[in-house]
Amino acid sequence: MPKKDKDIYDAIIIGAGIGGLVCGCYLAKAGMKVLILEQHFKPGGYCTSFKRKGFTFDAAAHSFGSYREGGNMRVIIKALDLDKRLRIKRYTPSDIIISPDYKITFGADVDKTIQDLRHAFPNEAKNIGNFIQYLTTSKPIDFAALRKKTFKDLLDHYFDDNRLKAMLSLPILGNGALPPSLISAFTGSKIFTEFILDGGYYPEGGMQALPNILVERFKELGGELRLSCLVKKIRVKNNEVQGIVLEKDGFVQSKYVVSSCDVRHTFFKLLGEKIVNENILHIIDKMIPSLSLFILYLGIDKTFKSLPIPGTNVWFMPHYSIENMYLSAKNREVTNLDAYMIRLSPDKKTLLAFTNAPFKNKKFWDNNKYKFVDALINRIEQHTIPGLSKHLVYKDAATPHTLYRYTLNYKGAAYGWASTPSQLFTPELRQTTQIKGLFLTGHWTTQTQGIPGVAYIGLDTAKLILKKEKIYSR
Amino acid sequence: MTTNNVEQEIISIISDVSGFDIEEITPDTNLANDLEIDSIKAIEITVAIEKLFKISIRDEDVPNITTVKQAIELVNTLINQKDANA
């Protein structure tokens, strides 16, 4: 057998977010020679942490879901033999939703969650049970019935009470950046089941621990990761991938290329119009990305009475119109702040809060960033944490431009494409593409989002490649 | 489209979405157990079938599709209904 050339890879993955890392680990585990390239100086994509003034902050993702026995994250971590090496704790309650009239708690015990919901909305008691039963016991094929529906259709099918429907929709707006009338029922259901009903998991040391352990495992399996390494082109000949061209080091040959980065960037810049069918470029050009986020990072001097429980996502809604919250988020101004999520870190030293926000332009955020910081602190102090400002020793924020700068996600999109029924499962953006050897993964595939979603799709893309290579085993 | 073609086309779609070779897929193949069809792939297959055969699968029929054969039978029924109404 000829010796493998040092610089020829079986697969190159662009982007070391959770999707790219999981995909890389599984390909390397099957014996493939894999290179992962990441433009940022640390791995993780939206799942990273950073240190400032002695505080450790999670940059965007601040917990994850789907780690129950049999949950996708658990299956993936276990299959990579990392379940003993990564210490993951579940914080319960994972989420508390506070409205003008109610406080609903989502904890590890689903039966208790159902009881709490029934206590708040006795007229909906039976429907609450039916809804949660549908979400948690349906077979995969059953979800095909949701393909054209919105989450509003689903909620309307089960419930009458508009306040209950709004409260169940707030975490969907936060984690999916769309209101119930626009988000697909499939995505809304998955967010609700995988992030909320089975949420609250956190790796010891911060979210960065998750990508770090995946990188460690990837390298043990023979994989190579290059950070601060920008890909300039994906080279294609006769509609077949040849490799990639790096900004600094030139051409690197590979049989497969997996793009786990922004899809617009992949098709318009890395491939370009000479390679991609005009029709596909036109479709991508018309697609709408999800909204971005404004994320507030606060360091506190000590713990104090009004702080929330560490590791719990506290959602505050000043009214019940999620549709209006979405419209105000699309045109976010310092004067129209409404709903937000706030969370005390498990180490009890920092707070992270966020609200949905649009990309706008850099100048807008440069001019307004600190106005937003102070206005959001003010709101939090008013509604959820009295006395907060007295305890602040550090404050900063990430704007949609910050999210773009670190990840190159188009318009700082928090969750890839807006997950409307018409954009969900866009055939042109499936994991397999029309170019031989080119695969897509991550939240820009229109199939999924969030950490469990991209981890799952990363694994699935790896499986598709292994099936092509005839080395797939269950 | 003949019944035989319908079968071939459906198997081709399922092969494309699942990543399993056409040779590995027979009418008796169970979508979830044998081909690891998850909820995402179930939707992709349903949408691709509807688009190709220009049919609309009713919500109540969706849970009954567990094997390749059931998918083929359902599509044949819907095509016949469409032709009868044409």
Interface residues (C-beta under 8 A of the other chain):
Chain A: K139 P140 I141 D142 F143 A144 A145 L146 R147 F186 K190 L424 F425 P427 R430 T432 Q447 T448 I457 D460 K463 L464 K467 K468 Y472 R474
Chain B: D16 G19 F20 D21 L31 A32 E36 I37 D38 S39 I40 K41 A42 I43 E44 I45 T46 V47 A48 I57 D59 V62 P63 I65 T66
